[in-house]
C-alpha cells in the first residue's frame, strides 16, 4: 500500500513538472505590401530605375529604403491584462534577420489584442539612449538649433525615387522641433497559449497607405524633418489603415 501511495505521489510530481514546462511561443513576422502585393526583402530587390507603384496623388514611385522602430510591443489577454513582449524592435526591410521576433514561455492565457508604438514616444525618445544598439547611427535624429529638445531617433526612414529616376524623396518621420509624432496602435488578434504550440502573427504595413488616407500626400524632393505639417499628416495616415494583422 505504501508503495502504491509513493508511486502516486511521484506521478503527481511528474505531471506537475510537465505542466510547468509547457512551452508556447509567439512569432511576430513583419511584412510589407503595396495593397495586396507583398514586397519580399523590400529594397534590396528593387530596380532603382523602375517606378513601379503609383500613389493617390498620381505620382509613380519606388521604395529603396525602409527602416523603422516599433516600441512597447504588448499582447493582452481576454481580461485586458497586458504582457510586455519587447521594449524596442528595429526593422530594416532589406535585412531578413530583423523581420521577425520570437517570444517563448508565454503565460497560459487566451490573447485577443496586440499593441505597439510606432517610433518612440517623447518620454523614451532620448538623445543617445540607444547608443549601443546596432541601429543607433542609422536612426539617430540630429539636434536642431531652433529647440533645446535633444535629437532622439527617427521613427521611420522611407526613401526612393518618384516621377522620374532623378527625383528622390525622403520620408523621415520623427520628433520634428521636439514634437511627438509617434503613435500607438491596438490591433485584434486571437490565439490560445495553452499548449506546447508555436503561434505566429503577421503584422503587415501597407506602404501605399502612408500616402493615401486620410491625407493625400504629395512626394517631394524636399526632406520633411523640419516640416511639422508633413509629420502630422503621416502620423494621421499611419493611425488610419497602414497596419493590420494579416491572415
C-alpha positions in Angstrom: 0.0 0.0 0.0 2.8 2.4 0.9 4.5 1.6 -2.4 1.3 2.5 -4.3 0.9 5.8 -2.4 4.6 6.6 -3.1 4.1 5.8 -6.8 1.0 8.1 -6.9 3.0 10.9 -5.3 5.8 10.5 -7.9 3.3 10.5 -10.7 1.7 13.7 -9.4 5.1 15.5 -9.2 5.9 14.3 -12.8 2.5 15.6 -14.0 3.1 19.0 -12.3 6.5 19.2 -13.8 5.2 18.6 -17.2 2.6 21.4 -16.8 5.3 23.8 -15.8 7.4 23.0 -18.8 4.6 23.6 -21.4 6.3 25.9 -23.9 4.0 28.1 -26.0 5.8 30.6 -28.2 4.7 33.6 -30.4 6.5 34.7 -33.5 5.7 38.2 -34.8 6.5 38.5 -38.5 6.8 42.0 -40.0 5.6 42.1 -43.6 5.3 45.0 -46.1 2.9 45.2 -49.0 1.7 47.6 -51.7 -2.0 46.8 -51.3 -2.2 43.0 -51.7 1.3 42.6 -53.3 4.0 41.6 -50.8 7.4 43.2 -51.1 9.8 40.4 -50.4 13.1 41.7 -48.8 11.8 45.1 -49.9 14.5 47.4 -51.0 17.4 45.0 -52.0 15.4 43.6 -54.9 14.0 46.9 -56.4 15.5 48.2 -59.6 16.2 51.9 -58.9 15.4 52.7 -62.5 11.8 51.3 -62.2 9.0 53.4 -60.7 6.5 50.6 -60.3 4.0 52.0 -57.8 1.5 54.9 -58.0 0.2 56.9 -55.0 -3.2 58.6 -54.7 -1.6 61.9 -56.0 -0.8 60.1 -59.3 2.9 60.1 -58.7 4.9 57.0 -59.8 7.5 55.9 -57.2 9.6 53.1 -55.8 10.9 52.1 -52.4 14.6 51.7 -52.0 14.9 52.1 -48.2 12.5 51.2 -45.4 13.7 51.3 -41.8 11.6 51.9 -38.7 11.2 51.4 -35.0 8.3 49.9 -33.0 8.3 50.0 -29.3 6.3 48.9 -26.3 5.2 45.7 -28.1 2.5 44.1 -26.0 -0.2 41.5 -26.1 -3.4 41.4 -24.0 -5.4 38.5 -22.6 -9.2 38.4 -22.6 -9.2 40.1 -19.2 -7.3 43.0 -20.7 -4.2 42.2 -18.7 -1.1 43.4 -20.7 2.1 41.5 -21.2 5.2 43.4 -22.5 7.0 41.4 -25.1 9.7 43.9 -26.1 10.7 47.4 -25.3 12.1 48.4 -28.7 12.4 46.5 -32.0 14.2 47.8 -35.1 13.2 46.7 -38.6 15.3 47.1 -41.8 13.2 45.7 -44.6 16.3 44.7 -46.5 17.6 42.5 -43.7 15.6 39.3 -43.1 17.2 38.8 -39.7 15.1 41.6 -38.1 11.8 40.9 -40.0 10.6 38.6 -37.2 11.0 38.3 -33.4 10.0 35.3 -31.3 8.8 35.2 -27.7 8.9 32.0 -25.7 7.3 30.8 -22.4 4.1 32.7 -22.8 1.7 32.6 -19.9 -1.1 30.1 -20.4 -3.8 32.6 -21.5 -6.2 33.4 -24.3 -4.9 36.5 -26.1 -7.0 38.9 -28.2 -5.1 42.1 -28.7 -1.7 43.4 -29.9 -0.5 46.9 -29.3 2.7 48.8 -30.1 4.0 52.4 -30.5 5.2 53.3 -34.0 8.5 55.0 -33.2 9.5 56.1 -29.7 7.2 58.3 -27.6 8.5 61.6 -26.2 9.5 60.1 -22.9 11.5 57.3 -24.4 13.0 59.2 -27.4 16.1 60.4 -25.7 19.4 61.5 -27.2 22.0 58.7 -27.4 19.6 56.5 -25.3 20.3 53.5 -27.6 24.0 54.3 -28.3 24.9 50.6 -28.0 22.3 49.3 -30.4 23.4 48.5 -34.0 20.8 50.8 -35.4 21.9 53.9 -33.4 23.9 55.5 -36.2 21.3 54.7 -38.9 18.3 56.1 -36.9 19.8 59.0 -35.0 17.8 62.2 -35.3 20.1 65.3 -35.3 19.8 68.1 -32.8 18.1 71.2 -34.1 19.3 74.7 -33.1 15.8 76.0 -33.1 14.8 74.0 -30.0 16.6 72.8 -26.9 15.0 69.4 -27.3 17.6 66.7 -27.8 17.5 64.9 -31.2 16.5 61.4 -30.2 15.7 59.0 -33.0 13.9 58.6 -36.3 10.7 56.6 -36.3 11.0 55.7 -39.9 13.2 56.2 -42.9 11.2 55.7 -46.2 13.2 56.6 -49.3 13.2 56.1 -53.0 12.6 57.9 -56.3 9.4 59.4 -57.7 8.1 61.0 -61.0 11.5 60.4 -62.7 14.5 58.5 -61.6 16.4 61.7 -61.0 14.0 62.9 -58.2 14.4 61.3 -54.8 12.1 61.5 -51.8 12.9 61.0 -48.1 10.1 60.5 -45.8 11.9 60.7 -42.4 9.4 60.7 -39.6 10.5 61.7 -36.1 10.5 64.4 -33.4 10.5 67.5 -35.5 11.3 70.5 -33.4 10.8 68.4 -30.3 7.3 67.4 -31.1 5.9 63.9 -30.6 4.6 62.4 -33.8 4.8 58.8 -32.6 1.5 56.9 -32.3 0.1 53.9 -30.5 -2.0 51.3 -32.3 -4.1 48.4 -31.0 -5.0 45.5 -33.3 -7.2 42.5 -32.7 -5.6 39.0 -32.6 -6.8 35.6 -31.4 -4.8 32.7 -30.1 -4.7 30.4 -27.1 -1.4 29.8 -25.4 -2.5 26.7 -23.5 -0.4 24.0 -25.1 3.1 23.3 -26.4 2.4 25.1 -29.6 4.1 27.7 -31.8 1.9 30.7 -32.8 2.5 33.3 -35.4 1.2 36.8 -36.0 1.9 38.7 -39.3 2.0 42.4 -38.7 1.6 44.0 -42.1 2.5 47.5 -43.2 0.6 48.6 -46.4 3.2 51.0 -47.7 0.8 52.8 -50.1 -1.5 54.0 -47.3 1.2 56.2 -45.9 0.5 58.4 -48.8 -3.3 57.9 -49.3 -5.7 58.2 -46.4 -7.0 60.3 -44.8 -4.4 62.8 -46.2 -3.3 62.6 -49.8 0.4 63.0 -49.5 2.5 64.5 -52.3 6.0 63.2 -52.6 8.6 66.0 -52.8 12.4 66.2 -53.2 12.4 68.4 -50.0 13.0 66.5 -46.8 10.3 66.6 -44.1 12.4 66.6 -41.0 11.7 70.3 -40.5 8.1 70.1 -41.6 5.6 69.6 -38.7 2.6 69.5 -41.0 4.0 66.7 -43.1 4.9 64.8 -39.8 1.3 65.2 -38.6 -0.2 64.1 -41.9 1.9 61.0 -42.0 1.0 60.3 -38.4 -2.7 60.5 -39.2 -2.3 58.2 -42.2 -0.3 55.8 -40.0 -3.1 55.7 -37.5 -5.7 55.1 -40.2 -5.0 51.9 -42.1 -1.3 51.4 -42.7 -1.1 48.5 -40.2 -3.1 45.3 -40.0 -2.9 41.7 -38.9 -2.5 39.6 -42.0 -4.1 36.2 -42.2 
